[in-house]
Amino acid sequence: MVVRPFFLFGLLIVLIVITAGCTSFSIGSVLYNNNNLTVYVTGSSPADAGLQVRVFQVRELEQEEQGVTIVPVTLESGGNAIVVPLHLDPGSYKLYIYLIVDRERQPAVIRDIVV
């Protein structure tokens, strides 16, 4: 079987286009302690990003928005601990956490915490 050079070149171009700019991020554990929210993020490559946290206090069957906090972050390959200054009174909260890279929302998670 003879493989033509253009086929290999074309295949190489397709692979480059498919994988260009592909970075993978995931949001892991979220901890609250001493007026700081620590969000653990893992990534496959370094990136400048923004972490947005929308906070809702949960009371019985109602949610009341408490605010939005956005912090700029520089992510390294592997694990990152992002500290977000955040004062929460005792109670139950629902956190909507978004990671924004290159003006695109990457992973987003919802976490429930009790303070």
C-alpha positions as CSV (number, residue, x, y, z in Angstrom):
1,M,0.0,0.0,0.0
2,V,1.4,3.4,-1.0
3,V,0.6,6.4,1.1
4,R,0.5,9.6,-0.8
5,P,2.4,12.6,0.8
6,F,-0.6,14.9,0.4
7,F,-2.8,12.5,2.3
8,L,-0.4,12.6,5.2
9,F,-0.1,16.4,4.9
10,G,-3.9,16.8,4.8
11,L,-4.4,14.5,7.8
12,L,-1.8,16.5,9.7
13,I,-3.6,19.8,8.9
14,V,-7.0,18.4,10.1
15,L,-5.5,17.2,13.4
16,I,-3.9,20.6,14.0
17,V,-7.2,22.4,13.3
18,I,-9.1,20.0,15.6
19,T,-6.7,20.3,18.5
20,A,-5.8,24.0,18.1
21,G,-6.7,26.0,21.2
22,C,-8.1,23.0,23.0
23,T,-7.5,23.4,26.7
24,S,-9.4,21.5,29.2
25,F,-10.3,22.8,32.6
26,S,-12.4,21.4,35.4
27,I,-13.6,22.8,38.7
28,G,-13.2,20.5,41.7
29,S,-13.7,21.1,45.4
30,V,-15.1,24.4,46.8
31,L,-14.3,25.3,50.4
32,Y,-15.4,28.3,52.5
33,N,-13.3,29.4,55.5
34,N,-12.5,32.7,57.2
35,N,-14.4,34.9,54.7
36,N,-12.6,33.2,51.7
37,L,-14.0,30.8,49.2
38,T,-11.3,28.5,47.8
39,V,-12.1,27.0,44.4
40,Y,-9.8,24.2,43.1
41,V,-9.4,24.2,39.3
42,T,-7.3,21.8,37.2
43,G,-6.1,22.6,33.7
44,S,-4.2,21.0,30.9
45,S,-2.3,24.2,30.0
46,P,-1.5,27.7,31.4
47,A,-4.1,30.4,30.8
48,D,-5.3,33.8,31.9
49,A,-8.9,33.5,33.0
50,G,-11.6,35.0,35.2
51,L,-13.5,33.1,37.9
52,Q,-17.1,34.3,38.5
53,V,-19.1,33.3,41.5
54,R,-22.8,34.0,41.8
55,V,-24.1,33.5,45.4
56,F,-27.7,32.7,46.3
57,Q,-28.8,32.3,49.9
58,V,-31.3,29.4,50.2
59,R,-34.2,29.7,52.7
60,E,-36.8,27.1,52.7
61,L,-38.0,27.0,49.0
62,E,-36.6,30.4,48.0
63,Q,-33.3,31.6,46.7
64,E,-32.2,35.2,47.1
65,E,-29.2,36.5,45.1
66,Q,-26.5,37.9,47.4
67,G,-24.1,39.1,44.8
68,V,-21.6,38.3,42.1
69,T,-17.8,38.3,42.5
70,I,-15.3,38.1,39.6
71,V,-11.6,37.6,40.1
72,P,-8.9,37.5,37.5
73,V,-6.6,34.4,37.7
74,T,-3.6,33.0,36.0
75,L,-4.0,29.2,35.8
76,E,-1.0,26.9,35.6
77,S,-0.9,23.4,34.2
78,G,-2.2,21.0,36.8
79,G,-3.9,22.0,40.0
80,N,-4.7,25.6,41.1
81,A,-6.3,26.9,44.3
82,I,-8.2,30.2,43.6
83,V,-9.1,32.2,46.7
84,V,-12.1,34.5,46.3
85,P,-12.7,37.0,49.2
86,L,-16.3,36.5,50.1
87,H,-18.2,37.3,53.3
88,L,-21.2,35.0,54.0
89,D,-23.4,35.0,57.0
90,P,-24.4,31.7,58.6
91,G,-26.9,29.8,56.4
92,S,-27.2,27.7,53.3
93,Y,-26.0,28.9,49.9
94,K,-26.0,27.8,46.3
95,L,-22.9,28.9,44.4
96,Y,-22.9,29.2,40.6
97,I,-19.2,29.1,39.6
98,Y,-18.0,29.9,36.1
99,L,-14.5,29.8,34.6
100,I,-14.1,32.2,31.7
101,V,-11.1,31.7,29.3
102,D,-10.6,33.7,26.1
103,R,-14.0,35.3,26.6
104,E,-15.7,31.9,26.5
105,R,-17.3,30.2,29.5
106,Q,-15.4,26.9,30.1
107,P,-16.6,24.7,32.9
108,A,-19.5,25.8,35.1
109,V,-20.6,24.1,38.3
110,I,-23.2,24.6,41.0
111,R,-22.2,23.9,44.5
112,D,-24.2,23.9,47.8
113,I,-22.5,25.0,50.9
114,V,-23.5,25.6,54.5
115,V,-21.8,28.3,56.5
